[in-house]
């Protein structure tokens, strides 16, 4: 633990994923922690002891020096167990998520911190959804006002599968308890807010705040790649994030790219795509099978700052969000950093909140995620614009500023203020 006393009101931030852990799930919480002190709130962090998950130690520099961070133990399934077996145990027995073993340690630790640090409010963030069960118990034990933040839907998550109808019903019941007990609920799109209003009624809808993800202007204070009248040797695309499963699959992009190369609309020597992040073995196999190894560059996991460098160095950016029940509610966090990078976006996404956002900014290509022919045609359009040196998007500064992390943290701080005054 490290930190110091402060006169500001304190909020206990319960977040399983927190630096030095890396990955997309860390960013939202970290940025709130970074900027909340500017709005009269001192975060105190409760997190789990470091796991073998992705690490990005560079993020530690963004935590204010006077923020106290408490780490507790966690009971975990043995890592030597095959991933599929761990998933089976989680779905059938743990029910909520694999991090449920954090709850028996986090709840008593949370009570101690609340008493020692004179906490004024609680903040939990998911995934994992165990974070909210910890918040629910602490809420019942202390009566403190509670902000429950959902980075993604829970019971209606488009990527979720349930062992039985009973398991699904149980998760819906737990979600209902969180929504009824928390003073405020944060969701990442207006569509999600409307969805939960329809699901739980006006009383709950009044508590739900559409608090989108965003971008941190500080992260983009690096020299931009130098422009030149002479084109680079090839059109460069970049995708930032993991590629796995059915929803987050690159297979349709890869097949569309193969189709464009076979049709001769793009010379193979004039295009390159960087996959910046962890990708599945199935994706690697498909790259080999389609003979695309010469145009696809998997970089492996990179730090957040390195990922942004890839965005800024690219000519265009690739976004993938597969179809599925309630996928229309989701806006991937990376979208806002893509917009801040000021690059054209090839978005393979279903209709919904993400498509609405990109259409509002304009000048981006939106294709159904499984439309291979449409993907090939869009790649052709990008290539022709790159050849003509017209591949650019207008920078809409005022519109983008609404999604800057400081501005979004101000919204959270106002909600915390209202909770405490109520």
N, C-alpha and C positions, 0 to 999 in steps of 0.2 A: 504494500500500500504506500502511496505517496500523496501529498496534498497539504493544504493549509486551511485554516478557518477563514470564512468570509462573511460579510454582513448581508450578502444577497440571500434570497430565499433559495432553498436547496430542493432539487428534484432527484429522486433515486431512479437512475436509468438501469433497467434490468435488460441486459442484452447478452445472449449467449455468444453471438459473433461480435467481437470487438478486437481492435488492434492489440497485439501484432498479427492477429489473424487477418487474412486478406480476402479478396473476392468481392463480388458485387453486393452481397448482403451486408457488408460492413459500412459501406459508404454513407447511407442515409443517416444512421445513428451517429457516426463519427462527425459528420458535418453539423448536425444539431448540437452535439457536444462542443464542437469548436466555436459556434457562434452564440449559443444561449447566454453566456456571460455578458454579451453586449446588450442583452435585453433584460437584465436583472435576475437571471436564474443561474445558479451554480450547480452543474451536474455532479452527481456522485455515482460512480459506476459499479454495478454488481455484475460480474461475468464469471465464466468458468475458467478453470486452469487451462493453459494452452494445450491444444490437441495437436495431432499430426497433420491437421488440415492445412490448406494454403496459407502461407505466411507472407506478409508484406511489412517488414519492420520500418520502412520509410514512413508509414502512416503514423507511427508513434509521435513524430515531430509535430503533428497537427493537434494533439491533445494538449490543452492549456496546462501549464506546469502546476497550477494549484488545484487541479482536478484529482480527487481521490479515486483510486481504482482498487476494488476488492476482488480477489480471485478465490473461488471456492472449488472444492473437489467435485467430481461427478462420477457416478457409476456408469460405465460404458460396456456395451457388448464387446467381446474380445475382437481386436482388429484382425486376428488371424482367421476369423470366420469368413467364408466367402461372402461377397457383397449380397448376392441373391438370398442367402440364408439369413443375413442380418435384416434384409428387407422383409422377409417372411415373418420373422420374429416380431419386427416392429408392427407390421400390419395386423397380425393376429393377437399379440399379447400386449405390447406397449401401447398400441392403439393410436396415440397422439403423434409421436415421432421418436427417433432414436435417442434424443436428448432428455427423455423423461427422467432418467437417472440423475439429472441435475436438481430436480425439485426438492428432494429431502435435504439437500445441503443449502440450497439457495434461500428457502423460506426462513429457517432460523437465522441465517446470516443477514437476510434482509431486515428482520426484526431488530437485530443488534445495531445495524447501521442506522436504522430509523431513529432509534433512541440516542445513539452516540452523536449523530450528525444533525439531529433536529430537522429531519426531513419534512418538507411541506407538501410534497406531491409525489405520486408514483408515475413512471413512464415505462411501458413494456413494448417490445417490438417483436414481430414475427416475420419470417420463420426463424427458429423453430417455434411452434405454437406452445410448447412448454413454458416459454417466457410469460405468456398470458395466464397460464394456470398458476404460476408463482405470483403474478400480480393479483389474481383473483383471491388467493389465500391471504396475501398481505392486506388487501383491501378489507376483507372480512375481519381480520384480526386487529387492524389499526384504525379503520374508518377514514384513512387518508383519501383525498381526491385522486382519481386515477385516469390517466390517458393511455388507452390501448391502441397501438399503432399497427396496422396491417399492411405490410409491404406487398403482400399478395392475398387473395381470398383464401379462406380456410376450408370450411366444409364444401364450398362450391369451387374449389380450385380445379382448373381445367386439366391439370396434370395428375390429380389425385385418383387413386384407385382404392377401393375398400374391400376387405375380406368378405363381409356379409352385409346384408341390409341392416342388421343390428349394429354393426360397427359404424356404418354411415349415420344411423339415427343417433348413436351416442356422441359422435363428433358434432352433429347439429345441435345437440343439447348443450354440450360444453360451449360451443360458440354462442348460443343464446344466453348462457349465463354471463359470459364476458360482455356481450353487448348490453345486457340489462344492468350490469353492476358498475361498469365504467362510466365516469362523468362525461368523457369525450372519447370518440373513436376516430382515428385517422385512417383514411384510405387514399389510394394513389390516383384516383380518377373520379370525375363527376359521375360517370356511368356506374362506378361501384357505389357511390353514395345513393344514387337512385335505386339501384338494385336492393341494397339493404333497407332502404325506406319501404320498398314494396314488400320485402320479406318480413320485416319486423314491425312495420307501422310507423306512424308519424312521430310518436314519442321517441323512438329510437333514432329516426331520421334527423330529428332536431339536434341530436348529440353527435352526428357523424359529420366530419369535416373532410372535404376533398383537399388533401395536402399532397400534391404531386411530388415525385422525385425531381431532381434538378441537376444543375452543374455549379461548380465552384469556380468563380472567375480566377481565383488564385492559382488553380491548377493549369490555367491556360496562359500564365505569365512566363512563357518560354519563347525563345525566338522561333518564328514561323519558318518553315522551309522556304528557301529563297526561290522566288519566281524567276523565270527566264523566258525569253522569246523562243528559245529552242526547246522543243518538247523533250521530255524524258523518253528513254527508249521504249517504254511500255506504259499502258494504262494500268494504274495500281488501284486495287480495291482492298479494303480492310474490314474485317469483322472482328469485333471485340467481345469476348465472352466464351462460355463453354458451349460445346455442341454434344448433345446426348439425347437419348430417348426418341420418342415419336414427335413431341412438340418442338423440340429444339434440334431438329435434324437439318443437316446440310445437303441431304440427298437430292432434293429437287433443284437446288442451286447448281450442284455439281452436274446433274443431268442436263440442265439448261445450258450450262457453260459448254459441255461436251457437244450439244446440238449446235451451238453457235460456231464452235471450232470446225465441226464437220461440214457445216454449210459454207464455210469460208468467209463468213461475214466478219470474223475477227481472226487475224493471223495468230497462231499459237505463240509466236515470238514477240507479240505486242501486247500481252496482257498478263498480269500477275495478281494473285489474290492472297493476302495474308490472313490466316486464321490465328488471332491473337488470344490465346487461352487454351484451356484443356479441351481436348476433343476425344471422342470415344474411339475404341479400336475398330468399331464398325465403320466409322467415318474414314479412318486411315485405309481400311481395306477397300472401301469404295473408290477412294482417290486412286489407288493402285489399279483396281479393276477397270476404271474408266480411262486409264492412262493419262492422268492429269497431274502427275507428280512434278512435271516441269513448269506448271503454271499455278500450283497451289503450294504455299509456304506455311506449314504449321510452325508457329514460334514456341508453342508451349506456354505455360503460365508466365505472365509478366507482371511487374508491379503496376499499380494504378498509374503512376506518372509515366512509365514506359508505354503503357497502353495508349495513353493520350498522345504520346509522340507518334505512334503509328497512325492514329486518326489524322493528325495534322500533316503527316507526310503523304497520305493517300490522296488520290484524285477523286475517289468516290467511296462511300461507305455502304456496307452490306448489313441489313437488319433482317432477322428471321424470327418469326413468331408463328408457330403452327396453329392450325384450327383445332377446336375442341369446345366442349360445353363451357360457356362463360369466358372463353378467351377474349371476347369483345370487351371485357371489363379491364383488361390488363394494359398497362403502358410500361414496357421494360425501362428500367432506370437508365440504361445506356443511351436511350433516345435523346435525352436532353444534352448529353455530352456530344453526341453526334451533331445536334443542331448548333451547339456552341463552336464546334470545329469548322463550321461554315463550308461543308462539303455536300455535294449532291448525295442523296440517300436512295439506294435501291432497296425498297422495303417489301419483303415477301411476307405479307401479313393478311389476316382476314379482316373484314369490315369490323369496326369497333372503335374503341377509344384511341388506340394508336393511329389508326388511319385518319380519324378526325383531326388529331393533333397535327399530323404531317400535312394534311390537306389545308389546314389553316395557315401553315407557313408557306405552302406552295413550292413549285419547282422541284418536287421529288417524285420518283417513280414508284408507284404502288402496284404490286402484282399479287394475285392470289397465291398463297404459299406453295400450292401443289401444281401450278400452271407452268409446266416445263417449257412449252412453246412461248408463253408470255415472258418468261425469264430470259430465254434466248433472244427475243426481240428487244427487250429492255437493255440487255448487255450490248446489243448492236447499236442502240440509240446512244448509250454512254460512250461507246467507242467512237462513233461518228462525231459526237460533240467534242470528244477529246482530240481527235484528229484535226478538227476545225478550230481548236483552241477556244471553244465556247462553253466548256464544261465548268459552270460556276452557278452559284445561287446568291441572290441578294441577301445581305446581312440585315436582319430586322432587329435592330438593337433594342428598341423599346419593348417589343413583343417578347423577346427572349429574356429580358431582365426580370419578368415576373417569375421565372423559373430559376433565378439565381439563389444559391443556398442561403445567403443572408436574408433575402426577402422571405423565403419559405420558413426560416427559423423564426422570423418575427411573427408569422401566423401561429406557429406552435406556442411561442411565448405568450401571445394574447390569450390563447386557449387556456394555458396554465394559469394565467392571471385570473381569468373568469372562474375557473374551477375553485381556486382558493378563496375568492371573494364570495362565492355562492353560499 
